[in-house]
Structure formats: structure tokens, C-alpha cells
């Protein structure tokens, strides 16, 4: 396994190199760079590497700047002392996100994830789309889980455990079957294109509802439907008049 390390703190780089050598004795550290500029130069040289470790905050910027300046095709394990970049990290070639100081068990887990998802031979590279598919997408092309941050940690919510999505004042929220609420980065429109339309339906401008969350349906005025959901929502849940016919058809599939 050929590895690049992007880290501007010498002690942190030294510790990481030592841990990698202990956990993965056959790994080779091809290069260690300490800035966005040097990392861009490295990738522009079309190097043959399998994996990169990147600190997020570097002396001349943040490592996400690298992706804006040059094509990075290899998987990346991010390391940082801060956790607020986690969601952004998973939008690029991220295998894992480790908080400093990196611990041996966490490094082992991250490398295991890399090996599990790196399904091709060493001479082939996984592109970003394939990495995201390995993390998020089922064989039918729809997302099977959503990455969320809670209590300073990352976790996943399976789509089968989601009651509904809703928007409020420009924010998008996921509500689990246990009535836990989580803030998402995506818009309802983006989410609607990612999830199984047989399982979720856009009942109105503000809500994407899971079939499993429907507890009762009642006729409502102006040819609409009033829905009682489980988990419950803190507002009246109504299928818009424009969506009512499609809603009937969706239920009758």
C-alpha cells in the first residue's frame, strides 16, 4: 500500500507514520507534504499511490482546497483536531475522519474500511462516484442511509429508520422513527432524488413522508388529505391539492 501524508505539524506526522508502520507493516510512505500548494504539486505529477492521509487545517489553507485545484482520485482518510468539518469531508473521497490524537484502534478501523471498499486491484483506482456508492447507495441506486453528526460524533441513519424529512426556514431536517431530529445539508429536492420513490413521497412543499410513517389518512377539505403520522409532527400534516391524485396512485401501487 502506497501512502501520501499531508500534515503540517511535524510531531503529528511523525506519530502517524509510526502508527501506520505498526498497523500496516507493508505500507510505504511515498511522500510527506505540509501544505496545500505542495499537495497540489504532488497530485499534478500523477503519482502512483493508493491512499492519502490529510490533515484538514494546513498552514496555507484547508485540505479541501486541494480538491478545488487538482483532481484527486485516491481515497482519503482525514485527520484533524476539530470535528466541524466532518460532513464536508464525506462529500469528497473520504474513507474515514479521525480526530487527533489518532489512536491505534481508530487507525486500524479506518484502514479496514479502506480495504473493504477498495474492491479493485492495486493498479486500478476507485473514483469519487464509486466511493460514495460504497458508503451510501444500494444496488437499486437509492441511498440506504444518511450520514449525520450528533453529540460531536458521526453516525448513520438507515432509510428504513426514517419517518420523514421536512424543511423549515431554509433548513432541512430528518426525523427518525424514534422521533429524533437531525439537521441535514441537502435540500428536500436533493434528498427526493436520492431516495426510493416507492418508500417516500413528497406530500407537499415542506415534507417527504415515508410510507411506514403513515398511521391514518382522512379526507380533508379542498380535495386534500390529512395524515396522522408516527412519529408525530408538531404541525398539521396535509397532502397538497396538487399532489393528492399522485398520492392516491402512490398508495395504490
C-alpha positions as CSV (number, residue, x, y, z in Angstrom):
1,X,0.0,0.0,0.0
2,X,1.5,3.3,-1.1
3,X,0.6,6.3,1.1
4,X,0.8,10.1,0.9
5,X,0.7,12.1,4.2
6,X,-0.5,15.7,4.1
7,X,0.3,17.2,7.5
8,X,1.9,20.5,8.6
9,X,2.6,19.5,12.2
10,X,5.8,17.6,12.4
11,X,5.0,15.7,15.7
12,X,1.6,14.7,14.4
13,X,3.2,13.5,11.1
14,X,5.8,11.5,13.0
15,X,3.2,9.9,15.2
16,X,1.0,9.0,12.2
17,X,3.9,7.5,10.3
18,X,4.9,5.4,13.3
19,X,1.3,4.1,13.8
20,X,0.9,3.2,10.2
21,X,4.2,1.3,10.3
22,X,2.9,-0.7,13.3
23,X,-0.6,-1.3,12.0
24,X,0.3,-1.8,8.3
25,X,3.9,-3.1,8.1
26,X,3.8,-3.5,4.3
27,X,2.7,0.1,3.8
28,X,5.1,2.6,2.1
29,X,5.0,6.3,2.8
30,X,5.7,7.7,-0.7
31,X,5.8,11.3,0.4
32,X,5.0,13.7,3.3
33,X,3.9,17.2,2.3
34,X,2.9,20.0,4.6
35,X,0.8,22.5,2.6
36,X,-2.0,22.8,0.1
37,X,0.5,24.0,-2.6
38,X,2.8,21.0,-2.2
39,X,-0.1,18.6,-2.2
40,X,-1.4,20.1,-5.4
41,X,2.0,19.8,-7.0
42,X,2.2,16.2,-5.8
43,X,-1.1,15.2,-7.4
44,X,-0.3,17.1,-10.6
45,X,2.7,14.8,-11.0
46,X,0.2,11.8,-11.4
47,X,1.8,9.8,-8.6
48,X,1.0,6.1,-8.1
49,X,-0.4,6.0,-4.6
50,X,-3.3,4.0,-3.1
51,X,-4.3,6.2,-0.1
52,X,-3.8,9.6,1.3
53,X,-3.9,10.8,4.9
54,X,-4.8,14.5,5.1
55,X,-4.9,17.0,8.0
56,X,-7.7,19.4,7.3
57,X,-6.2,22.7,8.6
58,X,-2.8,23.4,6.9
59,X,-0.5,26.4,7.1
60,X,-1.7,27.8,3.7
61,X,-5.4,26.8,3.8
62,X,-7.5,23.8,4.4
63,X,-7.1,20.5,2.6
64,X,-10.5,20.8,0.8
65,X,-8.7,23.5,-1.3
66,X,-6.6,20.7,-2.8
67,X,-9.8,19.1,-4.3
68,X,-10.7,22.5,-5.9
69,X,-7.3,22.9,-7.6
70,X,-6.5,19.4,-8.8
71,X,-8.2,16.1,-9.5
72,X,-7.8,13.7,-6.5
73,X,-8.7,10.2,-7.4
74,X,-7.4,8.3,-4.5
75,X,-9.4,7.6,-1.2
76,X,-8.6,9.9,1.7
77,X,-8.5,9.4,5.4
78,X,-8.8,12.8,7.1
79,X,-7.2,13.7,10.4
80,X,-7.9,16.8,12.4
81,X,-8.2,18.2,15.9
82,X,-11.7,19.6,15.0
83,X,-14.9,17.8,14.3
84,X,-16.9,20.5,12.5
85,X,-15.5,19.6,9.0
86,X,-16.9,16.0,9.2
87,X,-19.9,16.4,6.9
88,X,-17.8,18.2,4.3
89,X,-15.2,15.5,4.5
90,X,-17.7,12.9,3.4
91,X,-18.5,14.8,0.3
92,X,-15.1,14.2,-1.2
93,X,-13.0,11.0,-1.4
94,X,-13.3,10.2,2.2
95,X,-12.9,6.8,3.8
96,X,-12.9,8.0,7.4
97,X,-12.5,11.0,9.6
98,X,-10.1,10.7,12.6
99,X,-9.8,13.1,15.4
100,X,-6.3,13.9,16.8
101,X,-4.5,12.4,18.5
102,X,-5.1,9.4,16.3
103,X,-5.4,6.2,18.2
104,X,-4.2,2.8,17.1
105,X,-7.7,1.2,17.2
106,X,-9.2,4.0,15.2
107,X,-6.4,3.8,12.6
108,X,-7.0,0.0,12.3
109,X,-10.7,0.6,11.7
110,X,-10.1,3.2,9.1
111,X,-7.6,1.0,7.2
112,X,-10.1,-1.8,7.4
113,X,-12.8,0.4,5.8
114,X,-10.3,1.3,3.1
115,X,-9.5,-2.3,2.3
116,X,-13.2,-3.3,2.3
117,X,-14.2,-0.6,-0.1
118,X,-11.1,-0.8,-2.3
119,X,-12.5,-3.7,-4.4
120,X,-10.3,-3.3,-7.4
121,X,-6.8,-4.3,-8.0
122,X,-3.9,-2.1,-6.9
123,X,-3.4,-0.9,-10.5
124,X,-7.0,0.5,-10.6
125,X,-8.4,3.5,-8.7
126,X,-11.8,4.0,-7.3
127,X,-13.3,7.3,-8.4
128,X,-15.4,9.5,-6.2
129,X,-18.7,8.1,-7.5
130,X,-17.7,4.6,-6.7
131,X,-16.6,5.6,-3.2
132,X,-19.9,7.3,-2.5
133,X,-21.7,4.3,-3.8
134,X,-19.7,2.0,-1.4
135,X,-20.7,4.2,1.5
136,X,-24.3,5.2,0.8
137,X,-26.0,3.5,-2.1
138,X,-27.9,0.2,-2.6
139,X,-27.8,-1.8,-5.8
140,X,-31.0,-0.2,-7.0
141,X,-29.3,3.2,-7.0
142,X,-31.1,4.7,-4.0
143,X,-29.4,5.8,-0.7
144,X,-29.7,3.2,2.1
145,X,-28.5,5.5,4.9
146,X,-27.8,9.1,5.7
147,X,-24.6,10.4,7.4
148,X,-25.4,12.6,10.4
149,X,-23.5,14.4,13.2
150,X,-24.8,14.1,16.7
151,X,-23.2,14.9,20.0
152,X,-19.9,15.6,18.2
153,X,-19.8,12.2,16.6
154,X,-20.7,10.8,13.2
155,X,-23.3,8.1,12.7
156,X,-25.7,6.8,10.1
157,X,-29.5,6.6,10.0
158,X,-30.8,3.8,7.7
159,X,-33.6,5.0,5.4
160,X,-35.8,2.2,6.9
161,X,-35.5,4.1,10.2
162,X,-36.6,7.4,8.8
163,X,-40.2,8.7,9.4
164,X,-39.9,11.8,7.2
165,X,-37.9,14.8,6.1
166,X,-39.1,18.3,6.4
167,X,-37.9,21.9,5.7
168,X,-38.3,24.9,8.0
169,X,-36.9,28.4,7.4
170,X,-34.4,27.2,4.8
171,X,-33.1,24.2,6.9
172,X,-33.8,20.5,6.2
173,X,-34.4,18.0,8.9
174,X,-34.5,14.2,9.1
175,X,-36.9,12.8,11.7
176,X,-36.3,9.1,12.7
177,X,-38.9,6.6,13.7
178,X,-37.9,7.3,17.3
179,X,-38.8,11.0,16.7
180,X,-35.2,12.1,16.9
181,X,-34.5,15.2,14.7
182,X,-31.3,15.8,12.8
183,X,-30.2,18.7,10.6
184,X,-29.0,17.9,7.1
185,X,-27.0,19.8,4.5
186,X,-29.1,18.7,1.5
187,X,-32.4,20.3,0.3
188,X,-35.6,18.4,0.1
189,X,-35.3,18.4,-3.7
190,X,-31.8,16.8,-3.5
191,X,-33.0,14.2,-1.0
192,X,-36.0,13.4,-3.1
193,X,-33.8,12.5,-6.0
194,X,-31.7,10.2,-3.8
195,X,-34.3,8.0,-2.0
196,X,-36.6,5.2,-3.2
197,X,-39.9,6.8,-4.6
198,X,-41.8,3.6,-3.6
199,X,-40.9,4.2,0.0
200,X,-41.0,8.1,0.2
201,X,-43.5,10.6,-1.2
202,X,-43.3,14.4,-1.4
203,X,-46.7,15.2,0.0
204,X,-46.3,19.0,-0.1
205,X,-43.7,21.7,-0.4
206,X,-42.3,21.1,3.1
207,X,-42.3,17.3,3.7
208,X,-41.1,14.0,2.3
209,X,-43.0,11.2,4.0
210,X,-42.2,7.6,4.5
211,X,-44.9,5.0,3.8
212,X,-44.1,3.4,7.1
213,X,-44.8,6.7,9.0
214,X,-48.4,6.9,7.9
215,X,-50.7,5.9,10.7
216,X,-54.1,7.2,9.5
217,X,-55.4,9.1,6.4
218,X,-58.5,11.2,6.5
219,X,-60.2,13.3,3.7
220,X,-59.6,17.0,4.1
221,X,-61.3,20.0,2.5
222,X,-60.4,21.1,-1.0
223,X,-59.7,17.6,-2.2
224,X,-56.7,17.1,0.1
225,X,-55.8,14.5,2.7
226,X,-55.0,14.9,6.4
227,X,-52.4,12.4,7.7
228,X,-51.6,11.3,11.2
229,X,-48.0,10.2,11.4
230,X,-46.0,8.1,13.7
231,X,-43.6,9.6,14.7
232,X,-45.8,12.7,15.2
233,X,-45.1,16.0,13.6
234,X,-45.7,19.3,15.5
235,X,-47.9,20.7,12.7
236,X,-50.8,19.5,10.7
237,X,-49.7,17.1,8.0
238,X,-51.7,17.7,4.8
239,X,-51.2,16.4,1.3
240,X,-51.4,19.4,-1.0
241,X,-54.2,19.5,-3.6
242,X,-51.7,19.4,-6.4
243,X,-50.2,16.2,-5.0
244,X,-53.4,14.4,-3.9
245,X,-54.0,12.4,-7.1
246,X,-50.4,11.3,-7.3
247,X,-50.6,10.4,-3.6
248,X,-53.6,8.1,-4.2
249,X,-51.7,6.4,-7.1
250,X,-48.6,6.0,-4.9
251,X,-50.6,4.4,-2.1
252,X,-52.3,2.0,-4.6
253,X,-49.0,0.6,-6.1
